[in-house]
Amino acid sequence: MTRLFVVTGQEQGGDLAAEEIARALAATESGFVLGVATGSSPESTWRALAARKPPVDLSAVRAFALDEYWDLPADHPESYKEVIHRQITRPLGLNPQLVRVPGDDGKDLRAAQRYEQAIRAAGGIDLQVLGIGRNGHIGFNEPGSSLDSRCRVTQLSEETRKANSRFFATVEDVPAYCITQGIGTITEARRLLLLAYGPEKAQALAAALEGPVTSAVPASALQLHPDLTVVADESAASQLRRTGSYGAAGTS
């Protein structure tokens, strides 16, 4: 079942998404595992979660990031390890020892396999936060990615590199390769929380929720998940034909 919430703006969306995370945490008896995401869409969620009163105790939460640049040093300010530390780990009071990023134990040929094993050893992800790219990617799974793909090293599309160039001096400075959870890895999480804001996400969101399930739109695989919550602002939801709840494979 997919639940869709259309909000007036990103701050309202952040409040709603933070509430979803807090509820999921409260409903888990022990050992909560959170899948964290970087980028513009989740920022308001992390701010809202950090500002909740009374505060949410996240000190025992294990966290796994979706992806990381392959060809950036770990201490580069735009590496996702550093971004997550600034935007998530420190503000939310997470234990840095419990926060993992793909490739953080060595960028060698077995890094992706070790990351998969670490997620399994933690008991799997209870709730995975996601954004969606303009071309429908989730994580760094670009169009054409297998819908049952696993964590791997892969190449970024030029469209994604251009979109991410806002964080770098030039598009040439954006890394060409990444290590990412696969679509099959992502969809094994028990709950998914997809965030989409802005008119530039409207076409991708409509294709993901109401189009065919296809590797041409990686996020369309989320239609098959039994517990997906989507938070979108009015502009991102502007091309959707339906609102409210969707059944399996996008049928109401």
C-alpha positions in Angstrom: 0.0 0.0 0.0 1.2 3.5 -0.9 0.1 6.5 1.1 0.5 9.9 -0.5 0.5 13.2 1.4 0.5 16.4 -0.5 1.8 19.4 1.5 2.1 23.1 0.9 5.8 23.3 1.1 9.0 21.6 2.1 8.9 22.7 5.8 5.5 21.2 6.3 6.7 18.1 4.5 9.7 17.9 6.8 7.4 18.0 9.9 5.2 15.3 8.5 8.2 13.1 7.5 9.8 13.6 10.9 6.6 12.5 12.6 6.6 9.3 10.4 10.1 8.5 11.6 9.3 9.2 15.2 6.3 6.9 15.1 8.3 4.1 13.5 10.9 4.5 16.1 8.4 4.4 18.9 6.7 1.3 17.4 10.0 -0.6 17.3 10.8 -2.4 20.6 14.6 -2.4 20.2 17.4 -2.1 17.6 15.8 0.5 15.2 17.7 0.8 11.9 17.3 4.0 9.9 18.2 4.4 6.2 19.4 8.0 5.8 19.6 10.0 2.6 21.4 13.2 1.6 20.4 15.8 -0.9 18.0 18.8 -0.8 14.7 16.8 -0.3 15.5 15.3 3.1 17.1 18.4 4.6 13.8 19.7 6.1 13.1 16.3 7.6 16.4 16.1 9.5 15.9 19.7 10.7 12.4 18.9 11.9 13.5 15.7 13.6 16.3 17.5 15.4 13.9 20.3 16.6 11.2 18.0 18.0 10.0 18.7 21.5 10.4 16.7 23.5 13.5 15.5 21.7 13.6 12.0 20.1 16.3 9.9 21.5 18.2 8.5 18.5 21.4 7.7 20.4 21.0 3.9 20.0 19.7 4.0 16.4 21.9 2.3 13.7 22.0 4.2 10.4 22.9 3.2 6.9 23.4 5.7 4.1 22.1 5.1 0.6 25.2 5.9 -1.4 28.5 7.6 -1.5 30.9 9.1 -4.2 33.5 6.5 -5.1 36.2 8.9 -6.1 36.2 11.4 -3.3 38.3 11.2 -0.2 36.3 10.5 3.0 37.2 13.9 4.5 36.1 15.9 1.4 33.4 18.3 2.5 31.0 17.0 -0.1 31.6 13.3 0.6 28.4 11.9 1.9 30.2 10.7 5.0 30.9 14.4 5.8 27.5 15.6 4.7 25.7 13.1 6.9 27.9 14.0 9.8 27.0 17.7 9.4 23.3 17.3 8.6 22.2 14.1 10.4 24.6 12.5 12.9 25.6 15.6 14.9 22.2 17.4 14.8 20.2 14.3 15.7 22.6 13.0 18.3 23.3 9.8 16.6 26.3 7.7 17.7 28.9 8.1 15.0 30.0 4.6 15.6 26.6 3.4 14.5 26.4 5.3 11.3 27.6 3.6 8.1 28.3 4.9 4.6 29.0 2.6 1.6 32.8 2.2 1.2 33.6 3.6 4.6 35.6 0.5 5.5 37.7 0.6 2.3 37.0 1.3 -1.3 38.0 -2.0 -2.8 36.3 -4.7 -4.9 34.5 -6.2 -1.9 33.2 -2.9 -0.4 29.7 -3.3 -1.8 29.4 -6.9 -0.6 30.6 -5.9 2.9 28.0 -3.2 3.0 25.2 -5.6 2.1 26.4 -7.9 4.8 26.5 -5.1 7.4 22.8 -4.2 6.7 21.8 -7.9 7.0 23.8 -8.3 10.2 21.9 -5.3 11.7 18.6 -7.0 11.0 17.7 -5.0 7.9 16.5 -1.4 7.6 13.3 -0.6 9.4 12.6 2.7 7.6 14.5 4.0 4.6 14.3 7.7 3.7 14.5 8.4 -0.1 14.6 11.3 -2.5 13.9 11.0 -6.2 16.0 12.3 -9.0 14.7 14.2 -12.0 15.3 11.1 -14.2 13.6 8.9 -11.6 16.7 7.6 -9.9 16.7 6.5 -6.3 20.0 6.3 -4.4 22.4 6.4 -7.3 20.4 3.8 -9.3 20.3 5.5 -12.7 17.7 4.6 -15.4 18.5 1.2 -16.8 19.4 -0.2 -13.4 18.1 -3.7 -12.7 15.1 -3.6 -10.4 16.7 -6.4 -8.3 20.2 -4.8 -8.2 22.3 -5.0 -5.1 24.9 -2.6 -3.6 27.6 -1.9 -6.2 29.9 0.6 -7.8 28.4 2.3 -10.8 28.7 5.3 -13.0 26.7 8.5 -12.6 24.7 9.9 -15.5 25.6 13.3 -16.9 22.1 14.5 -15.8 22.8 13.5 -12.2 26.2 15.0 -12.3 24.7 18.3 -13.6 22.0 18.3 -10.8 24.7 17.7 -8.2 27.0 20.3 -9.5 25.3 22.9 -7.3 27.4 21.4 -4.5 30.7 21.8 -6.4 32.6 24.5 -8.1 31.9 23.1 -11.6 30.2 20.0 -13.1 33.7 18.6 -13.9 34.3 18.5 -10.1 31.4 16.1 -9.5 32.7 12.6 -9.3 31.8 10.2 -12.1 31.5 7.1 -10.0 29.6 6.1 -6.9 28.8 3.2 -4.6 25.1 2.8 -4.0 22.6 0.4 -2.4 20.8 -1.3 -5.3 17.1 -1.2 -5.9 16.7 -4.7 -4.6 18.6 -3.6 -1.4 16.5 -0.5 -0.9 13.2 -2.3 -1.4 14.1 -4.8 1.3 13.6 -2.1 3.9 10.4 -2.7 6.0 9.1 0.8 5.4 10.0 3.4 2.7 9.5 7.2 3.0 9.9 9.0 -0.3 10.2 12.8 -0.4 9.7 15.0 -3.5 9.6 18.8 -3.7 9.6 21.2 -6.6 8.1 21.2 -10.1 11.3 19.7 -11.5 10.3 16.4 -9.7 6.7 16.3 -11.0 7.3 14.2 -14.1 9.6 11.7 -12.3 7.1 11.3 -9.4 4.2 10.7 -11.7 6.1 8.1 -13.7 7.3 6.5 -10.5 3.8 6.2 -8.9 1.5 5.9 -11.8 3.5 4.7 -14.8 4.6 1.1 -15.6 7.1 -0.6 -13.4 10.3 -0.4 -15.5 14.0 -0.1 -15.2 13.8 3.1 -17.3 12.3 4.7 -14.1 14.1 3.1 -11.2 11.7 4.6 -8.6 8.8 2.8 -10.2 10.0 -0.3 -8.3 8.6 1.4 -5.2 5.1 0.7 -6.4 5.6 -3.0 -5.5 6.6 -2.2 -1.9 3.9 -3.1 0.7 4.6 0.0 2.9 5.5 3.2 1.1 4.7 6.7 2.3 5.2 9.6 -0.1 5.4 13.2 1.0 5.3 15.7 -1.9 4.6 19.4 -2.2 1.9 20.6 -4.5 4.3 21.3 -7.4 5.9 17.9 -7.3 2.5 16.3 -7.1 1.0 18.4 -9.9 1.2 15.7 -12.6 -0.4 12.9 -10.5 -3.9 11.8 -11.5 -4.8 10.5 -8.1 -4.1 11.5 -4.4 -4.6 9.6 -1.2 -3.8 5.8 -1.0 -2.7 3.6 -3.8 -2.8 -0.2 -3.9 -0.1 -2.5 -5.1 1.5 -1.5 -8.4 -0.1 1.9 -8.3 -3.7 0.9 -8.5 -6.3 2.5 -6.3 
